[in-house]
């Protein structure tokens, strides 16, 4: 795992977008895992800008989202399909047939989960998985006690997640209580993971995820096991990291990051 600290949220999102753009240019057929949430809006805004200003090409790539609410149709403004259409898919030249999310309204949810896993495998696996982190430390909707080898499945949402996400719904009581999510094991099979977290409210959980013990209570700690995981945070989210000076030194001195230091 490597940790990169940027001055503010905008700089952190800019770097995440540039890393995605670099990998997409290197492999136009990139299989890209995507996340939702307010933190990701700045990343997708940057990618849209790169598409328009620098001709970043999405025409051959495939995407797989981490999760979707159970019971919400694609056209529902609170669904993650609607979110992705609004913030990225409708703004770039991606083939809609290559954009994949679980169907939260499938008649057989278990079968839908198995089919989603199979589709990821048929596409050759995920090359780059973009991740956020919940305040309870979950990646995707892998709530506390999610097995570290878990696969795509239906997961009941924790009270903390419900409280965090309910304000995004017009009526809080309409927020679904379950979601389909990629499992921790599914995420760990991605060739690269890129986690973005910003803001002081994420400082405590980032420190636990990056520097704490690996635990099924905090699914993001499983990323410590990944061979190629990059965590990007702003100064506010880095505040509780014990080794933050070391992380800054690596970014400032390692040749791998030379082309990114001006961002």
Beta strands, then each sheet from edge to edge (+ up, - down):
strand 1: 2-6
strand 2: 31-34
strand 3: 62-65
strand 4: 67-69
strand 5: 99-100
strand 6: 128-131
strand 7: 153-156
strand 8: 178-181
strand 9: 192-197
strand 10: 229-234
sheet 1: 1+ 10+ 9+ 6+ 2+ 3+ 5+
sheet 2: 4+ 8- 7+
end
